[in-house]
Every structure is written in C-alpha cells, then in structure tokens.
Amino acid sequence: MPTLQAMLDKRPWLLADGATGINLFHMGLMSGDSPEIWNEEHPERIQKLYQRFVDAGADIILTNTFGGNRRRLALHQADGRCHDINKKAAALAREVADACGRPVVVAGSVGPTGELFAPLGPLTDEEAIEVFVEQIEGLKAGGADVIWIETMSAIEEMRAAGLAAAKLGMPYTVTASFDTAARTMMGITPQAFADAMAELDPKPVAIGANCGAGASDTLGSILAMTGARSDMVVISKANAGIPKYVDGHIHYSGTPELMAAYAALAIDAGARIIGGCCGTSPEHLAGMRRALDAHVAGPRPDHAAIVARTGPFLHRPAPTGGGAMEGRKRRG
C-alpha cells in the first residue's frame, strides 16, 4: 500500500478526488439520507464513484465516511454500527485502489462531530478523542492509508481528531473550511490555522483548505497559508464554483475549464495536493488532471490574477503573508 508521504517524496503534486455527496445525489441518494449507510446498502454505487475518480486521474480517493462518527450517525440510528460502516467504506476504496495498476492512496475521511466544544457546547476534549478513535479504528481496519480530517472549523476539534489518529498510529492530514468572511465558522484565519497545525505533535502530513466558498476564495486561503508558513505541505480542495438551486436541484457554477484553471493556480500558489470539493464531478477532475499534467510553473498568483482566471472573491481574502497569529482562538 502506498503512503501519502512516500508519494509526496516522489511527486511534485498529487491529485485528490472530487465531491462525494453531490455525486451520490446524482446516483440516487435522497435528501435526508445518510451517505455513510450506503456503504452497506449500495456498495456497488460507492465503488463506482471511487472508480470514476480513479479513472479521472485521482491519486488520492477519500472514503465515504465524512459523517461517519457516532455523533453524526446517531441522527440515523446507526451510531452502534460506526466501526463496521467505516471499515466497509475503507475496504471498498482499498479494493478499487489496489486494482487500478498504479499507486492510489486511500484517505479515511473524518468530518466534524457537529457539536461545539465546552464551554460553548457539551463536547469535551476527552469525549471528542473517544468519538474519533472509534471511527478511525474502523477506517484503519478497512485499509485506509491516511486519515483525512476535513471541513473543520475549531482548532480544538482538529487537535482531537489528530490526537485520535496518532493514538492509533495513523498519519493524518487536516483541512479547514474558511467559509465565513475568509475565516472558519469559529473565527480562525488561514494563517492562524497553519500556525496551530505546525504546533501539533505529531504534525499532520499536510494541511489546507476545503469546501467553504468557490475556487477563488479557496485559492485566497491557500495564498495566506503558504505566505505564513513554508514548512508544511498544503492541500487545496475547492468547491466547483457556487451552488445555485435550479428546478429543485443544487447545481454548481464551475465548469471543468474553470476547475482546470483553478488547479494550475493552486500549484503556483504553493499547494502540492489539489482536488475538488462540493460540486466537483469526475468530469471536473479529469479536466484538472489534464491541466496539472500540462502545467508549466508560473509566478505566485496575486488576488488580481486569481480573479482574472477563476472569478471574483465572495469574501475579502485574508492577507497573503505575515500576521499568522491574527484571529487565533485559545481556550481558557
């Protein structure tokens, strides 16, 4: 099984996969259903999505376990099956990765619990670590290579998930969602996030931004991270444009051409792992792969260059260097 670090040591960039949820909706998932339960009920559809991402050129595929912790599964009366659901999802991805004839990393997706930490909410550090350990045990048992902690907003939750992965001897990555005026929902700036992740022991293999707003805003966050620190591998996993509700369905505005431009800019901005989040189809991903394969390194883009190629920012972007402690949230 390839390790993410080994692939990073050999390659200048890696392509991560696209969206899980929106693509499963196109495959029949209904609003309110649990995507994670589909690992048991429709394994062939889950593997089909994994395979489509691999066929589009993905070097990393994320397991269908974003809401796979017991707190989220309890909403579907499936909290008692947490280990089995995660093990099944990772095993399905492992099968696809091992059969493709080239190295593909299976990344065990770990999303937030959906609860606030004390004193703002009921969740304690100890409880959060316990919740994440249970999920990660299942992912490890199913054959995940790395734990992919994603769409996080609070440093406390990122730290708890990272400690859980480390407790089980698993390497991990962390990406945050900068969806509230270029900060996470809990007020963390990209610079503060990068600074906090560098203090973890063991450190994540890579850090970055996912979800949030469109490609331009994610690129702004990447510039801020790489401007603040040069000692971390950075992940950029942007949404495929902006969601719009049309004829009873959610559609994303980004085209494969826009996501191809985004991928090239992400490389020049300093990211080494590039993928897509909400709205990113295998067709988008194939366009990104072609762009990366043909890419010739260019100058580090500024905000004007990003706007010219991927459209306007939804939020005023964070500064691209310095001020790494701005917005840092500490408990106590």
C-alpha positions as CSV (number, residue, x, y, z in Angstrom):
1,M,0.0,0.0,0.0
2,P,1.5,3.4,-0.9
3,T,1.8,6.0,1.8
4,L,0.9,9.6,1.2
5,Q,4.4,10.7,2.4
6,A,6.1,8.3,0.0
7,M,4.1,9.7,-2.9
8,L,4.8,13.3,-1.9
9,D,8.6,12.4,-1.7
10,K,8.4,11.2,-5.4
11,R,6.0,13.6,-7.0
12,P,5.8,17.5,-7.1
13,W,1.9,17.3,-6.9
14,L,-0.9,14.8,-6.3
15,L,-4.5,15.0,-7.4
16,A,-7.1,14.3,-4.8
17,D,-10.7,13.3,-5.7
18,G,-13.9,15.3,-6.1
19,A,-17.2,15.6,-4.2
20,T,-18.8,12.6,-2.6
21,G,-22.3,13.9,-1.5
22,I,-23.4,15.7,-4.7
23,N,-22.2,12.8,-6.9
24,L,-24.1,10.3,-4.7
25,F,-27.2,12.5,-5.1
26,H,-26.9,12.1,-8.8
27,M,-26.7,8.3,-8.2
28,G,-30.0,8.2,-6.3
29,L,-29.2,9.4,-2.7
30,M,-32.2,11.3,-1.4
31,S,-32.1,14.5,0.8
32,G,-32.0,13.5,4.4
33,D,-30.5,10.1,3.7
34,S,-27.1,9.1,5.2
35,P,-24.4,8.7,2.6
36,E,-22.5,6.6,5.0
37,I,-25.2,3.9,5.3
38,W,-24.9,3.5,1.5
39,N,-21.6,1.8,2.2
40,E,-23.7,-1.2,3.4
41,E,-26.8,-0.8,1.4
42,H,-25.3,0.2,-2.0
43,P,-21.6,-0.8,-2.0
44,E,-21.6,-1.1,-5.8
45,R,-22.6,2.5,-6.2
46,I,-19.9,3.7,-3.7
47,Q,-17.3,1.7,-5.6
48,K,-18.5,3.1,-8.9
49,L,-17.9,6.6,-7.6
50,Y,-14.4,5.7,-6.3
51,Q,-13.6,4.1,-9.7
52,R,-14.8,7.1,-11.7
53,F,-12.4,9.3,-9.6
54,V,-9.5,6.9,-10.2
55,D,-10.3,6.8,-13.9
56,A,-10.3,10.6,-14.0
57,G,-6.8,10.6,-12.7
58,A,-7.1,10.8,-8.9
59,D,-4.0,9.8,-6.9
60,I,-6.0,10.0,-3.6
61,I,-9.6,8.8,-3.0
62,L,-11.5,9.8,0.1
63,T,-13.7,7.2,1.8
64,N,-17.5,7.8,2.0
65,T,-17.3,8.5,5.8
66,F,-17.4,12.3,6.2
67,G,-20.3,11.9,8.7
68,G,-19.2,8.5,9.9
69,N,-18.6,9.3,13.6
70,R,-21.1,8.1,16.1
71,R,-22.5,11.6,16.9
72,R,-23.5,12.1,13.3
73,L,-24.6,8.5,12.7
74,A,-26.9,8.8,15.7
75,L,-29.1,11.1,13.6
76,H,-29.9,8.0,11.5
77,Q,-30.0,5.5,14.4
78,A,-26.7,4.0,13.2
79,D,-24.3,5.0,15.9
80,G,-23.9,1.4,17.1
81,R,-22.6,0.5,13.6
82,C,-19.9,3.1,13.5
83,H,-16.9,0.7,13.3
84,D,-18.5,-1.5,10.7
85,I,-19.6,1.3,8.4
86,N,-16.2,2.9,8.4
87,K,-14.4,-0.4,7.9
88,K,-16.7,-1.2,5.0
89,A,-16.2,2.2,3.3
90,A,-12.4,1.9,3.6
91,A,-12.4,-1.7,2.3
92,L,-14.5,-0.7,-0.7
93,A,-12.0,2.0,-1.5
94,R,-9.0,-0.3,-0.9
95,E,-10.4,-2.8,-3.4
96,V,-10.6,-0.1,-6.1
97,A,-7.2,1.4,-5.3
98,D,-5.4,-2.0,-5.3
99,A,-6.9,-3.0,-8.7
100,C,-6.1,0.2,-10.6
101,G,-2.5,-0.7,-11.6
102,R,-0.8,2.5,-10.2
103,P,-0.4,3.9,-6.7
104,V,-3.6,5.3,-5.2
105,V,-3.8,6.5,-1.6
106,V,-7.0,5.6,0.4
107,A,-7.7,8.5,2.7
108,G,-10.1,7.9,5.5
109,S,-12.5,10.9,5.6
110,V,-13.2,12.2,9.1
111,G,-15.6,15.2,9.4
112,P,-16.7,17.2,12.4
113,T,-19.0,15.9,15.1
114,G,-21.5,18.7,14.6
115,E,-21.2,19.7,18.3
116,L,-19.5,22.6,20.0
117,F,-16.7,22.2,22.5
118,A,-17.1,23.3,26.1
119,P,-17.6,25.9,27.3
120,L,-19.7,26.9,24.3
121,G,-21.2,23.4,24.0
122,P,-21.3,19.9,25.6
123,L,-18.3,18.3,23.9
124,T,-15.1,17.8,25.9
125,D,-11.7,17.0,24.5
126,E,-11.7,13.5,26.0
127,E,-15.2,12.7,24.5
128,A,-14.1,14.0,21.1
129,I,-11.0,11.9,21.1
130,E,-13.0,8.9,22.0
131,V,-15.5,9.5,19.2
132,F,-12.8,10.0,16.6
133,V,-10.8,6.9,17.8
134,E,-13.8,4.7,17.3
135,Q,-14.3,6.0,13.7
136,I,-10.6,5.8,12.9
137,E,-10.3,2.3,14.2
138,G,-12.9,1.2,11.6
139,L,-11.1,3.1,8.8
140,K,-7.7,1.5,9.8
141,A,-9.3,-1.9,9.9
142,G,-10.7,-1.4,6.4
143,G,-7.3,-0.5,4.9
144,A,-7.1,3.3,4.9
145,D,-3.5,4.6,4.3
146,V,-4.0,8.0,5.9
147,I,-6.7,9.8,8.0
148,W,-8.1,12.8,6.1
149,I,-9.6,15.2,8.7
150,E,-11.7,17.7,6.8
151,T,-14.1,20.7,6.8
152,M,-13.1,21.6,10.3
153,S,-13.8,25.0,12.0
154,A,-12.4,24.7,15.6
155,I,-8.8,24.2,16.5
156,E,-10.0,22.0,19.4
157,E,-11.7,19.6,17.1
158,M,-8.9,19.4,14.7
159,R,-6.5,18.7,17.6
160,A,-8.8,16.0,19.0
161,A,-9.1,14.2,15.6
162,G,-5.3,14.4,15.1
163,L,-4.6,13.0,18.5
164,A,-7.0,10.2,17.8
165,A,-5.2,9.3,14.6
166,A,-1.9,9.4,16.3
167,K,-3.1,7.3,19.1
168,L,-3.8,4.6,16.6
169,G,-0.5,5.0,14.7
170,M,-2.1,6.6,11.7
171,P,-0.7,9.5,9.7
172,Y,-3.2,12.3,9.1
173,T,-4.0,15.5,7.2
174,V,-6.2,18.4,8.3
175,T,-8.2,20.8,6.1
176,A,-10.4,23.6,7.4
177,S,-13.3,25.3,5.8
178,F,-12.9,29.1,5.5
179,D,-16.5,29.9,4.7
180,T,-17.2,33.0,7.0
181,A,-15.5,36.2,5.7
182,A,-12.3,34.3,4.9
183,R,-12.3,32.6,8.4
184,T,-13.7,29.4,9.7
185,M,-17.1,29.4,11.4
186,M,-15.2,29.7,14.7
187,G,-13.2,32.7,13.6
188,I,-9.9,31.1,12.6
189,T,-7.9,32.7,9.8
190,P,-5.8,30.6,7.4
191,Q,-2.6,31.9,8.9
192,A,-3.7,31.1,12.4
193,F,-4.8,27.6,11.3
194,A,-1.5,26.9,9.7
195,D,0.4,28.1,12.8
196,A,-1.7,26.0,15.1
197,M,-1.3,22.8,13.0
198,A,2.5,23.3,13.0
199,E,2.4,23.0,16.8
200,L,0.8,19.6,16.8
201,D,2.8,16.5,17.8
202,P,3.0,14.5,15.7
203,K,2.4,17.0,12.9
204,P,0.0,16.3,10.1
205,V,1.4,15.2,6.8
206,A,-0.4,18.1,5.1
207,I,-2.8,20.9,5.9
208,G,-5.0,23.0,3.8
209,A,-8.4,24.3,2.8
210,N,-11.5,22.6,1.5
211,C,-15.1,23.4,0.8
212,G,-16.2,26.9,2.1
213,A,-16.8,29.1,-1.0
214,G,-15.7,28.8,-4.6
215,A,-12.4,28.3,-6.2
216,S,-11.2,31.9,-5.9
217,D,-11.8,32.1,-2.1
218,T,-10.1,28.8,-1.6
219,L,-7.1,30.0,-3.5
220,G,-7.0,33.1,-1.4
221,S,-6.8,30.9,1.7
222,I,-4.0,28.9,0.2
223,L,-2.0,32.0,-0.5
224,A,-2.5,33.1,3.1
225,M,-1.3,29.7,4.4
226,T,1.7,29.4,2.1
227,G,2.6,33.0,2.8
228,A,2.5,32.4,6.6
229,R,4.5,29.1,6.5
230,S,6.8,27.3,4.1
231,D,7.4,24.2,6.2
232,M,4.0,22.5,5.6
233,V,2.6,20.5,2.6
234,V,-0.6,22.3,1.6
235,I,-3.8,20.9,0.3
236,S,-6.3,22.8,-1.8
237,K,-9.7,21.2,-2.3
238,A,-12.1,23.9,-3.6
239,N,-15.8,23.7,-4.5
240,A,-16.6,23.7,-8.2
241,G,-18.0,27.2,-8.2
242,I,-21.0,28.5,-6.3
243,P,-24.2,26.4,-5.6
244,K,-27.5,27.5,-7.1
245,Y,-30.9,26.0,-6.6
246,V,-32.4,25.3,-10.0
247,D,-35.6,23.2,-10.7
248,G,-35.5,21.5,-7.4
249,H,-31.8,20.6,-7.6
250,I,-28.5,22.1,-6.5
251,H,-26.2,23.0,-9.4
252,Y,-22.6,24.3,-9.1
253,S,-21.5,27.1,-11.4
254,G,-18.0,25.8,-12.0
255,T,-17.1,24.2,-15.4
256,P,-14.3,21.7,-16.0
257,E,-12.4,24.6,-17.6
258,L,-12.7,26.8,-14.5
259,M,-11.5,23.9,-12.3
260,A,-8.6,23.3,-14.6
261,A,-7.6,27.0,-14.3
262,Y,-8.0,26.7,-10.5
263,A,-5.8,23.6,-10.4
264,A,-3.0,25.4,-12.2
265,L,-3.3,28.4,-9.9
266,A,-3.3,26.2,-6.8
267,I,0.1,24.7,-7.8
268,D,1.6,28.2,-8.4
269,A,0.1,29.3,-5.1
270,G,2.1,26.6,-3.3
271,A,-0.3,23.7,-2.9
272,R,1.0,20.2,-3.6
273,I,-2.2,18.3,-3.2
274,I,-5.0,19.6,-5.4
275,G,-8.6,18.3,-5.6
276,G,-12.2,19.4,-5.6
277,C,-14.9,19.5,-3.0
278,C,-18.7,20.2,-3.3
279,G,-19.9,20.1,-6.9
280,T,-16.7,18.5,-8.3
281,S,-17.6,15.7,-10.7
282,P,-15.3,13.1,-12.3
283,E,-15.5,15.3,-15.4
284,H,-14.3,18.3,-13.5
285,L,-11.5,16.2,-12.0
286,A,-10.4,14.9,-15.4
287,G,-10.0,18.5,-16.6
288,M,-7.9,19.2,-13.5
289,R,-5.7,16.2,-14.2
290,R,-5.1,17.4,-17.8
291,A,-4.2,20.9,-16.6
292,L,-1.8,19.6,-14.0
293,D,-0.1,17.2,-16.4
294,A,0.4,20.0,-18.8
295,H,1.3,22.7,-16.3
296,V,4.3,24.8,-16.6
297,A,5.3,26.6,-13.4
298,G,4.3,30.3,-13.3
299,P,4.7,33.1,-10.8
300,R,2.9,33.0,-7.5
301,P,-0.5,34.5,-8.3
302,D,-1.8,37.6,-6.6
303,H,-5.5,38.3,-5.9
304,A,-5.9,40.1,-9.2
305,A,-4.6,37.1,-11.1
306,I,-7.0,34.8,-9.3
307,V,-10.0,37.0,-10.1
308,A,-9.0,37.2,-13.8
309,R,-8.9,33.4,-14.2
310,T,-11.5,32.0,-11.7
311,G,-13.8,34.9,-10.9
312,P,-14.4,37.3,-8.0
313,F,-14.0,36.5,-4.4
314,L,-17.2,36.1,-2.3
315,H,-15.3,37.4,0.7
316,R,-12.5,39.8,1.2
317,P,-9.4,37.5,1.1
318,A,-7.0,37.1,4.0
319,P,-3.6,38.8,3.8
320,T,-1.1,36.7,1.9
321,G,1.8,36.9,4.3
322,G,2.5,37.8,7.9
323,G,0.1,38.2,10.7
324,A,0.0,34.5,11.4
325,M,-1.5,34.9,14.8
326,E,-4.4,37.0,13.7
327,G,-7.7,35.5,14.7
328,R,-6.1,32.8,16.8
329,K,-8.6,31.4,19.2
330,R,-7.4,30.0,22.5
331,R,-9.4,28.3,25.2
332,G,-9.3,29.2,28.9
